[in-house]
C-alpha cells in the first residue's frame, strides 16, 4: 500500500501542466526532501508494468505514458501529431544536440531555410523558446520540450543517441530510448515532406 505522501505527489503530478521540481513537490505535498525522494521511488516502482511511468529530467518530474503503448496513444491523439518529415526530423535533431540554439545557427548547419520546420516543431510542442542569445539582434534561442522526450521514449537528454548523418548533422532515431529496451517508443515517423516544407 502506498504512502499518503506518494499519493499526494501523484495527484499533483497528474494535474500539473508542466514538470514539477522536487522542492515544489515537497512544499505542496508537505514532505522533507528525503521523504519526497522515497515517495517518488515508491511511485516509480508502482508504475512498473502499467501504462504510465514516472519520468525525470534533472530535478523535474512528470507522469507520462509508457512508450510500449505508443500505437494506442497515437491512435487517440491522431497520428499526424507524431509524424515528422525528414526535413523536420533533421531540424529537430540539430536543435536537440545543439540546444540552446538559434534558428540562424540551425539553418547554417542544414543549409536551408527552416521557417516552416520550426513552425511545425513548435506547433507540435517538440521545441520551445529558451530566452535570447546575447548577440547582435538578440535572436531567440530554442530547445526541446518534455513532449520531445516522451515522443522519442527518452528519460533525459543524456539518452540521446550519438549518431551522425552523412551531412554531419546529428540525427535522432525515433523511439531510440524505448527500442533499446525492445519496445517501440512514441515514434516520430519519417514520412514524405509536405509540398510547402523545405527539404
Phi, psi and omega in degrees: 000133184283154180287160177298323180295317178298319179294321179294318179296320178300317180298318180295313181295328181295321183266349183294136179273350178212165180303150184240136180285160179297320179297319179294320178298318179295320180294318183283315185274347177079053180223153176288162178306317179294319180295322179294319177302314180296321180293321178294320176297322179296316179295316180302318179292323182293331182276351179299130180081010179246183179276001180237165172209157178265120185248137181239140172222107186067240179253015181251146185231150180202148173269126181229169178281150180287136184298334181291347178257024180305317181301318181292318179296317180297321180296323181285316183284336187103117187299334184299327181295332184261002178265141176227139174288163175304323179296316180292321181294321179292319177298316179299323179299314181296316179299316183300317185273336184256358187300147355285140187219150178270162178298320180298323179293321177294317180296326178294324179287315183279333180080015179219163174290135185244018181305310184293319181291324176297319178298316180298313182293321179291321181293334177265011174060037177262336174229161180209163178288141180232043180090200182231148180278139178282080181209166179309129182085349181043064181294154181290137174264145180236151175212174180275167185247177173296323178299326176299311179300317183294316182297327183260009176065034182255141175284322180202175179295340177295341182272001180300135177293145181260070181244149180240138175282166177302331180280352179095355178278140180289136187239139177271149171254121185302129179068024187303316183298318181286323183294333177296337178263004178085017180229145180288139176274183173283092194282147166259103188287149173274119178230169180298139181296149177293152183304327183264011182257127180295145182265000000 
